[in-house]
Amino acid sequence: MIWIISIALSLGFKIYGLKHSEQLSINYEIVILLVFAPSLIVTMIIILKKLLKN
């Protein structure tokens, strides 16, 4: 069920973006930070926990 909703939302946003491309100004640096920052933070926390255990 979650996959269907996710795919429908992504297709909806893609179609909207294709029709109204002049209104969407995306700063790619912010997108990269939003995608990779949480995983980097989690990785750093896991490494710190392992280092502090030893």
N, CA, C and O atoms as a Tripos MOL2 file, in Angstrom:
@<TRIPOS>MOLECULE
protein
  216   215    54     0     0
PROTEIN
NO_CHARGES

@<TRIPOS>ATOM
      1 N           0.8220   -1.1960    0.0000 N.3       1 MET1
      2 CA          0.0000    0.0000    0.0000 C.3       1 MET1
      3 C           0.8700    1.2650    0.0000 C.2       1 MET1
      4 O           0.5770    2.2290   -0.7060 O.2       1 MET1
      5 N           1.9460    1.2440    0.8060 N.am      2 ILE2
      6 CA          2.8200    2.4140    0.8860 C.3       2 ILE2
      7 C           3.5420    2.6240   -0.4440 C.2       2 ILE2
      8 O           3.7400    3.7600   -0.8740 O.2       2 ILE2
      9 N           3.9360    1.5200   -1.0960 N.am      3 TRP3
     10 CA          4.6180    1.6370   -2.3820 C.3       3 TRP3
     11 C           3.7170    2.2840   -3.4250 C.2       3 TRP3
     12 O           4.1740    3.1110   -4.2150 O.2       3 TRP3
     13 N           2.4530    1.9170   -3.4320 N.am      4 ILE4
     14 CA          1.5100    2.4680   -4.4150 C.3       4 ILE4
     15 C           1.3370    3.9640   -4.1980 C.2       4 ILE4
     16 O           1.3350    4.7350   -5.1580 O.2       4 ILE4
     17 N           1.1930    4.3760   -2.9460 N.am      5 ILE5
     18 CA          1.0410    5.8000   -2.6370 C.3       5 ILE5
     19 C           2.3060    6.5570   -3.0070 C.2       5 ILE5
     20 O           2.2290    7.6500   -3.5690 O.2       5 ILE5
     21 N           3.4650    5.9950   -2.7010 N.am      6 SER6
     22 CA          4.7330    6.6400   -3.0160 C.3       6 SER6
     23 C           4.9170    6.8160   -4.5200 C.2       6 SER6
     24 O           5.3230    7.8840   -4.9790 O.2       6 SER6
     25 N           4.6210    5.7820   -5.2750 N.am      7 ILE7
     26 CA          4.7520    5.8650   -6.7320 C.3       7 ILE7
     27 C           3.7570    6.8660   -7.3070 C.2       7 ILE7
     28 O           4.1010    7.6360   -8.2030 O.2       7 ILE7
     29 N           2.5360    6.8620   -6.8030 N.am      8 ALA8
     30 CA          1.5280    7.8050   -7.2940 C.3       8 ALA8
     31 C           1.9370    9.2510   -7.0010 C.2       8 ALA8
     32 O           1.7770   10.1260   -7.8520 O.2       8 ALA8
     33 N           2.4660    9.5030   -5.7980 N.am      9 LEU9
     34 CA          2.9060   10.8540   -5.4610 C.3       9 LEU9
     35 C           4.0830   11.2920   -6.3250 C.2       9 LEU9
     36 O           4.1200   12.4280   -6.7970 O.2       9 LEU9
     37 N           5.0330   10.4050   -6.5280 N.am     10 SER10
     38 CA          6.1980   10.7810   -7.3300 C.3      10 SER10
     39 C           5.8080   11.0370   -8.7830 C.2      10 SER10
     40 O           6.3210   11.9670   -9.4060 O.2      10 SER10
     41 N           4.9110   10.2240   -9.3250 N.am     11 LEU11
     42 CA          4.4460   10.4660  -10.6880 C.3      11 LEU11
     43 C           3.6610   11.7690  -10.7810 C.2      11 LEU11
     44 O           3.7920   12.5130  -11.7530 O.2      11 LEU11
     45 N           2.8470   12.0420   -9.7680 N.am     12 GLY12
     46 CA          2.1010   13.3030   -9.7450 C.3      12 GLY12
     47 C           3.0210   14.5110   -9.7160 C.2      12 GLY12
     48 O           2.8080   15.4750  -10.4520 O.2      12 GLY12
     49 N           4.0460   14.4650   -8.8670 N.am     13 PHE13
     50 CA          4.9940   15.5770   -8.8070 C.3      13 PHE13
     51 C           5.7930   15.7030  -10.1050 C.2      13 PHE13
     52 O           6.1140   16.8120  -10.5330 O.2      13 PHE13
     53 N           6.1110   14.5740  -10.7260 N.am     14 LYS14
     54 CA          6.8620   14.6180  -11.9830 C.3      14 LYS14
     55 C           6.0220   15.2600  -13.0780 C.2      14 LYS14
     56 O           6.5200   16.0960  -13.8320 O.2      14 LYS14
     57 N           4.7590   14.8790  -13.1730 N.am     15 ILE15
     58 CA          3.8730   15.4610  -14.1910 C.3      15 ILE15
     59 C           3.6760   16.9480  -13.9320 C.2      15 ILE15
     60 O           3.7010   17.7500  -14.8660 O.2      15 ILE15
     61 N           3.4790   17.3240  -12.6620 N.am     16 TYR16
     62 CA          3.3350   18.7410  -12.3160 C.3      16 TYR16
     63 C           4.6090   19.5040  -12.6720 C.2      16 TYR16
     64 O           4.5380   20.6160  -13.1950 O.2      16 TYR16
     65 N           5.7680   18.9200  -12.3950 N.am     17 GLY17
     66 CA          7.0320   19.5640  -12.7090 C.3      17 GLY17
     67 C           7.2410   19.7410  -14.1970 C.2      17 GLY17
     68 O           7.8120   20.7430  -14.6280 O.2      17 GLY17
     69 N           6.7830   18.7770  -14.9920 N.am     18 LEU18
     70 CA          6.9230   18.9100  -16.4400 C.3      18 LEU18
     71 C           6.0070   19.9960  -16.9940 C.2      18 LEU18
     72 O           6.3740   20.6940  -17.9400 O.2      18 LEU18
     73 N           4.8210   20.1440  -16.4140 N.am     19 LYS19
     74 CA          3.8740   21.1430  -16.9130 C.3      19 LYS19
     75 C           4.2080   22.5440  -16.4240 C.2      19 LYS19
     76 O           3.9660   23.5140  -17.1430 O.2      19 LYS19
     77 N           4.7550   22.6760  -15.2260 N.am     20 HIS20
     78 CA          5.0220   23.9880  -14.6290 C.3      20 HIS20
     79 C           6.4990   24.1290  -14.2850 C.2      20 HIS20
     80 O           6.8470   24.4480  -13.1480 O.2      20 HIS20
     81 N           7.3600   23.8950  -15.2560 N.am     21 SER21
     82 CA          8.7950   23.8920  -14.9770 C.3      21 SER21
     83 C           9.3410   25.2810  -14.6730 C.2      21 SER21
     84 O          10.3680   25.3950  -14.0030 O.2      21 SER21
     85 N           8.6850   26.3450  -15.1450 N.am     22 GLU22
     86 CA          9.1940   27.6930  -14.8910 C.3      22 GLU22
     87 C           8.9850   28.1220  -13.4340 C.2      22 GLU22
     88 O           9.6850   29.0120  -12.9510 O.2      22 GLU22
     89 N           8.0460   27.5100  -12.7380 N.am     23 GLN23
     90 CA          7.7800   27.8700  -11.3460 C.3      23 GLN23
     91 C           8.7040   27.1430  -10.3720 C.2      23 GLN23
     92 O           8.8660   27.5780   -9.2320 O.2      23 GLN23
     93 N           9.2980   26.0640  -10.8000 N.am     24 LEU24
     94 CA         10.1200   25.2580   -9.9100 C.3      24 LEU24
     95 C          11.5850   25.6410  -10.0580 C.2      24 LEU24
     96 O          12.2080   25.3660  -11.0840 O.2      24 LEU24
     97 N          12.1220   26.2710   -9.0380 N.am     25 SER25
     98 CA         13.5570   26.5430   -9.0420 C.3      25 SER25
     99 C          14.1700   25.7250   -7.9130 C.2      25 SER25
    100 O          13.9200   25.9820   -6.7350 O.2      25 SER25
    101 N          14.9650   24.7480   -8.2850 N.am     26 ILE26
    102 CA         15.5150   23.8110   -7.3120 C.3      26 ILE26
    103 C          16.9970   24.1100   -7.1420 C.2      26 ILE26
    104 O          17.7500   24.1640   -8.1150 O.2      26 ILE26
    105 N          17.3960   24.2980   -5.9160 N.am     27 ASN27
    106 CA         18.8020   24.4710   -5.6030 C.3      27 ASN27
    107 C          19.3770   23.0830   -5.3420 C.2      27 ASN27
    108 O          19.0610   22.4500   -4.3340 O.2      27 ASN27
    109 N          20.2240   22.6160   -6.2600 N.am     28 TYR28
    110 CA         20.6790   21.2300   -6.2000 C.3      28 TYR28
    111 C          21.5520   20.9500   -4.9800 C.2      28 TYR28
    112 O          21.5970   19.8180   -4.4990 O.2      28 TYR28
    113 N          22.2520   21.9780   -4.4730 N.am     29 GLU29
    114 CA         23.0510   21.7630   -3.2710 C.3      29 GLU29
    115 C          22.1640   21.4330   -2.0760 C.2      29 GLU29
    116 O          22.5180   20.5870   -1.2540 O.2      29 GLU29
    117 N          21.0280   22.0910   -1.9760 N.am     30 ILE30
    118 CA         20.0920   21.8210   -0.8760 C.3      30 ILE30
    119 C          19.4960   20.4320   -1.0140 C.2      30 ILE30
    120 O          19.3200   19.7320   -0.0170 O.2      30 ILE30
    121 N          19.1840   20.0250   -2.2380 N.am     31 VAL31
    122 CA         18.6340   18.6900   -2.4620 C.3      31 VAL31
    123 C          19.6540   17.6250   -2.0590 C.2      31 VAL31
    124 O          19.2990   16.6350   -1.4200 O.2      31 VAL31
    125 N          20.9100   17.8240   -2.4310 N.am     32 ILE32
    126 CA         21.9560   16.8610   -2.0700 C.3      32 ILE32
    127 C          22.1060   16.7970   -0.5550 C.2      32 ILE32
    128 O          22.2510   15.7130    0.0090 O.2      32 ILE32
    129 N          22.0730   17.9530    0.1050 N.am     33 LEU33
    130 CA         22.1730   17.9540    1.5660 C.3      33 LEU33
    131 C          20.9920   17.2350    2.2080 C.2      33 LEU33
    132 O          21.1750   16.4790    3.1630 O.2      33 LEU33
    133 N          19.7900   17.4610    1.6980 N.am     34 LEU34
    134 CA         18.6110   16.8100    2.2640 C.3      34 LEU34
    135 C          18.6390   15.3050    2.0560 C.2      34 LEU34
    136 O          18.1110   14.5550    2.8780 O.2      34 LEU34
    137 N          19.2480   14.8560    0.9660 N.am     35 VAL35
    138 CA         19.3000   13.4250    0.6950 C.3      35 VAL35
    139 C          20.3980   12.7460    1.5020 C.2      35 VAL35
    140 O          20.1710   11.6950    2.1020 O.2      35 VAL35
    141 N          21.5930   13.3450    1.5210 N.am     36 PHE36
    142 CA         22.7410   12.6490    2.0960 C.3      36 PHE36
    143 C          23.0480   13.0090    3.5460 C.2      36 PHE36
    144 O          23.7130   12.2300    4.2290 O.2      36 PHE36
    145 N          22.5930   14.1500    4.0400 N.am     37 ALA37
    146 CA         22.9240   14.5590    5.4080 C.3      37 ALA37
    147 C          22.3930   13.5850    6.4610 C.2      37 ALA37
    148 O          23.1460   13.2300    7.3670 O.2      37 ALA37
    149 N          21.1390   13.1350    6.3910 N.am     38 PRO38
    150 CA         20.6700   12.1990    7.4270 C.3      38 PRO38
    151 C          21.4710   10.9060    7.4750 C.2      38 PRO38
    152 O          21.7640   10.3960    8.5570 O.2      38 PRO38
    153 N          21.8250   10.3750    6.3200 N.am     39 SER39
    154 CA         22.5990    9.1330    6.3270 C.3      39 SER39
    155 C          23.9990    9.3590    6.8670 C.2      39 SER39
    156 O          24.5450    8.4920    7.5510 O.2      39 SER39
    157 N          24.5900   10.5090    6.5720 N.am     40 LEU40
    158 CA         25.9160   10.8120    7.1160 C.3      40 LEU40
    159 C          25.8740   10.9610    8.6330 C.2      40 LEU40
    160 O          26.7750   10.4960    9.3310 O.2      40 LEU40
    161 N          24.8420   11.6010    9.1360 N.am     41 ILE41
    162 CA         24.7110   11.7780   10.5850 C.3      41 ILE41
    163 C          24.5400   10.4290   11.2680 C.2      41 ILE41
    164 O          25.1710   10.1670   12.2920 O.2      41 ILE41
    165 N          23.6920    9.5710   10.7090 N.am     42 VAL42
    166 CA         23.4780    8.2400   11.2890 C.3      42 VAL42
    167 C          24.7680    7.4280   11.2570 C.2      42 VAL42
    168 O          25.0930    6.7380   12.2230 O.2      42 VAL42
    169 N          25.5020    7.5070   10.1530 N.am     43 THR43
    170 CA         26.7680    6.7920   10.0540 C.3      43 THR43
    171 C          27.7650    7.2870   11.0990 C.2      43 THR43
    172 O          28.4610    6.4900   11.7280 O.2      43 THR43
    173 N          27.8310    8.5980   11.2800 N.am     44 MET44
    174 CA         28.7400    9.1550   12.2870 C.3      44 MET44
    175 C          28.3570    8.7050   13.6880 C.2      44 MET44
    176 O          29.2350    8.4050   14.4960 O.2      44 MET44
    177 N          27.0720    8.6530   13.9910 N.am     45 ILE45
    178 CA         26.6210    8.2120   15.3120 C.3      45 ILE45
    179 C          26.9830    6.7440   15.5340 C.2      45 ILE45
    180 O          27.4400    6.3780   16.6170 O.2      45 ILE45
    181 N          26.7830    5.9020   14.5230 N.am     46 ILE46
    182 CA         27.1140    4.4730   14.6560 C.3      46 ILE46
    183 C          28.6130    4.2980   14.8760 C.2      46 ILE46
    184 O          29.0310    3.5130   15.7270 O.2      46 ILE46
    185 N          29.4160    5.0260   14.1130 N.am     47 ILE47
    186 CA         30.8750    4.9160   14.2820 C.3      47 ILE47
    187 C          31.2970    5.3860   15.6610 C.2      47 ILE47
    188 O          32.1340    4.7480   16.3000 O.2      47 ILE47
    189 N          30.7320    6.4980   16.1340 N.am     48 LEU48
    190 CA         31.0830    7.0030   17.4650 C.3      48 LEU48
    191 C          30.6830    6.0150   18.5580 C.2      48 LEU48
    192 O          31.4260    5.8270   19.5220 O.2      48 LEU48
    193 N          29.5250    5.3870   18.4190 N.am     49 LYS49
    194 CA         29.1060    4.4030   19.4150 C.3      49 LYS49
    195 C          30.0710    3.2190   19.4540 C.2      49 LYS49
    196 O          30.4190    2.7270   20.5280 O.2      49 LYS49
    197 N          30.5000    2.7670   18.2700 N.am     50 LYS50
    198 CA         31.4350    1.6330   18.2240 C.3      50 LYS50
    199 C          32.7880    2.0240   18.7940 C.2      50 LYS50
    200 O          33.4260    1.2200   19.4730 O.2      50 LYS50
    201 N          33.2300    3.2330   18.5300 N.am     51 LEU51
    202 CA         34.5170    3.6890   19.0550 C.3      51 LEU51
    203 C          34.4720    3.8610   20.5750 C.2      51 LEU51
    204 O          35.4460    3.5570   21.2640 O.2      51 LEU51
    205 N          33.3600    4.3410   21.0890 N.am     52 LEU52
    206 CA         33.2480    4.5560   22.5310 C.3      52 LEU52
    207 C          33.0790    3.2520   23.3030 C.2      52 LEU52
    208 O          33.4130    3.1890   24.4860 O.2      52 LEU52
    209 N          32.5640    2.2070   22.6460 N.am     53 LYS53
    210 CA         32.4260    0.9050   23.3160 C.3      53 LYS53
    211 C          33.7710    0.2660   23.5650 C.2      53 LYS53
    212 O          33.9710   -0.3740   24.5970 O.2      53 LYS53
    213 N          34.6860    0.4260   22.6470 N.am     54 ASN54
    214 CA         36.0130   -0.2240   22.7570 C.3      54 ASN54
    215 C          36.8980    0.4710   23.7390 C.2      54 ASN54
    216 O          38.0370    0.0530   23.9470 O.2      54 ASN54
@<TRIPOS>BOND
     1     1     2 1
     2     2     3 1
     3     3     4 2
     4     3     5 am
     5     5     6 1
     6     6     7 1
     7     7     8 2
     8     7     9 am
     9     9    10 1
    10    10    11 1
    11    11    12 2
    12    11    13 am
    13    13    14 1
    14    14    15 1
    15    15    16 2
    16    15    17 am
    17    17    18 1
    18    18    19 1
    19    19    20 2
    20    19    21 am
    21    21    22 1
    22    22    23 1
    23    23    24 2
    24    23    25 am
    25    25    26 1
    26    26    27 1
    27    27    28 2
    28    27    29 am
    29    29    30 1
    30    30    31 1
    31    31    32 2
    32    31    33 am
    33    33    34 1
    34    34    35 1
    35    35    36 2
    36    35    37 am
    37    37    38 1
    38    38    39 1
    39    39    40 2
    40    39    41 am
    41    41    42 1
    42    42    43 1
    43    43    44 2
    44    43    45 am
    45    45    46 1
    46    46    47 1
    47    47    48 2
    48    47    49 am
    49    49    50 1
    50    50    51 1
    51    51    52 2
    52    51    53 am
    53    53    54 1
    54    54    55 1
    55    55    56 2
    56    55    57 am
    57    57    58 1
    58    58    59 1
    59    59    60 2
    60    59    61 am
    61    61    62 1
    62    62    63 1
    63    63    64 2
    64    63    65 am
    65    65    66 1
    66    66    67 1
    67    67    68 2
    68    67    69 am
    69    69    70 1
    70    70    71 1
    71    71    72 2
    72    71    73 am
    73    73    74 1
    74    74    75 1
    75    75    76 2
    76    75    77 am
    77    77    78 1
    78    78    79 1
    79    79    80 2
    80    79    81 am
    81    81    82 1
    82    82    83 1
    83    83    84 2
    84    83    85 am
    85    85    86 1
    86    86    87 1
    87    87    88 2
    88    87    89 am
    89    89    90 1
    90    90    91 1
    91    91    92 2
    92    91    93 am
    93    93    94 1
    94    94    95 1
    95    95    96 2
    96    95    97 am
    97    97    98 1
    98    98    99 1
    99    99   100 2
   100    99   101 am
   101   101   102 1
   102   102   103 1
   103   103   104 2
   104   103   105 am
   105   105   106 1
   106   106   107 1
   107   107   108 2
   108   107   109 am
   109   109   110 1
   110   110   111 1
   111   111   112 2
   112   111   113 am
   113   113   114 1
   114   114   115 1
   115   115   116 2
   116   115   117 am
   117   117   118 1
   118   118   119 1
   119   119   120 2
   120   119   121 am
   121   121   122 1
   122   122   123 1
   123   123   124 2
   124   123   125 am
   125   125   126 1
   126   126   127 1
   127   127   128 2
   128   127   129 am
   129   129   130 1
   130   130   131 1
   131   131   132 2
   132   131   133 am
   133   133   134 1
   134   134   135 1
   135   135   136 2
   136   135   137 am
   137   137   138 1
   138   138   139 1
   139   139   140 2
   140   139   141 am
   141   141   142 1
   142   142   143 1
   143   143   144 2
   144   143   145 am
   145   145   146 1
   146   146   147 1
   147   147   148 2
   148   147   149 am
   149   149   150 1
   150   150   151 1
   151   151   152 2
   152   151   153 am
   153   153   154 1
   154   154   155 1
   155   155   156 2
   156   155   157 am
   157   157   158 1
   158   158   159 1
   159   159   160 2
   160   159   161 am
   161   161   162 1
   162   162   163 1
   163   163   164 2
   164   163   165 am
   165   165   166 1
   166   166   167 1
   167   167   168 2
   168   167   169 am
   169   169   170 1
   170   170   171 1
   171   171   172 2
   172   171   173 am
   173   173   174 1
   174   174   175 1
   175   175   176 2
   176   175   177 am
   177   177   178 1
   178   178   179 1
   179   179   180 2
   180   179   181 am
   181   181   182 1
   182   182   183 1
   183   183   184 2
   184   183   185 am
   185   185   186 1
   186   186   187 1
   187   187   188 2
   188   187   189 am
   189   189   190 1
   190   190   191 1
   191   191   192 2
   192   191   193 am
   193   193   194 1
   194   194   195 1
   195   195   196 2
   196   195   197 am
   197   197   198 1
   198   198   199 1
   199   199   200 2
   200   199   201 am
   201   201   202 1
   202   202   203 1
   203   203   204 2
   204   203   205 am
   205   205   206 1
   206   206   207 1
   207   207   208 2
   208   207   209 am
   209   209   210 1
   210   210   211 1
   211   211   212 2
   212   211   213 am
   213   213   214 1
   214   214   215 1
   215   215   216 2
@<TRIPOS>SUBSTRUCTURE
     1 MET1         2 RESIDUE 1 A MET
     2 ILE2         6 RESIDUE 1 A ILE
     3 TRP3        10 RESIDUE 1 A TRP
     4 ILE4        14 RESIDUE 1 A ILE
     5 ILE5        18 RESIDUE 1 A ILE
     6 SER6        22 RESIDUE 1 A SER
     7 ILE7        26 RESIDUE 1 A ILE
     8 ALA8        30 RESIDUE 1 A ALA
     9 LEU9        34 RESIDUE 1 A LEU
    10 SER10       38 RESIDUE 1 A SER
    11 LEU11       42 RESIDUE 1 A LEU
    12 GLY12       46 RESIDUE 1 A GLY
    13 PHE13       50 RESIDUE 1 A PHE
    14 LYS14       54 RESIDUE 1 A LYS
    15 ILE15       58 RESIDUE 1 A ILE
    16 TYR16       62 RESIDUE 1 A TYR
    17 GLY17       66 RESIDUE 1 A GLY
    18 LEU18       70 RESIDUE 1 A LEU
    19 LYS19       74 RESIDUE 1 A LYS
    20 HIS20       78 RESIDUE 1 A HIS
    21 SER21       82 RESIDUE 1 A SER
    22 GLU22       86 RESIDUE 1 A GLU
    23 GLN23       90 RESIDUE 1 A GLN
    24 LEU24       94 RESIDUE 1 A LEU
    25 SER25       98 RESIDUE 1 A SER
    26 ILE26      102 RESIDUE 1 A ILE
    27 ASN27      106 RESIDUE 1 A ASN
    28 TYR28      110 RESIDUE 1 A TYR
    29 GLU29      114 RESIDUE 1 A GLU
    30 ILE30      118 RESIDUE 1 A ILE
    31 VAL31      122 RESIDUE 1 A VAL
    32 ILE32      126 RESIDUE 1 A ILE
    33 LEU33      130 RESIDUE 1 A LEU
    34 LEU34      134 RESIDUE 1 A LEU
    35 VAL35      138 RESIDUE 1 A VAL
    36 PHE36      142 RESIDUE 1 A PHE
    37 ALA37      146 RESIDUE 1 A ALA
    38 PRO38      150 RESIDUE 1 A PRO
    39 SER39      154 RESIDUE 1 A SER
    40 LEU40      158 RESIDUE 1 A LEU
    41 ILE41      162 RESIDUE 1 A ILE
    42 VAL42      166 RESIDUE 1 A VAL
    43 THR43      170 RESIDUE 1 A THR
    44 MET44      174 RESIDUE 1 A MET
    45 ILE45      178 RESIDUE 1 A ILE
    46 ILE46      182 RESIDUE 1 A ILE
    47 ILE47      186 RESIDUE 1 A ILE
    48 LEU48      190 RESIDUE 1 A LEU
    49 LYS49      194 RESIDUE 1 A LYS
    50 LYS50      198 RESIDUE 1 A LYS
    51 LEU51      202 RESIDUE 1 A LEU
    52 LEU52      206 RESIDUE 1 A LEU
    53 LYS53      210 RESIDUE 1 A LYS
    54 ASN54      214 RESIDUE 1 A ASN
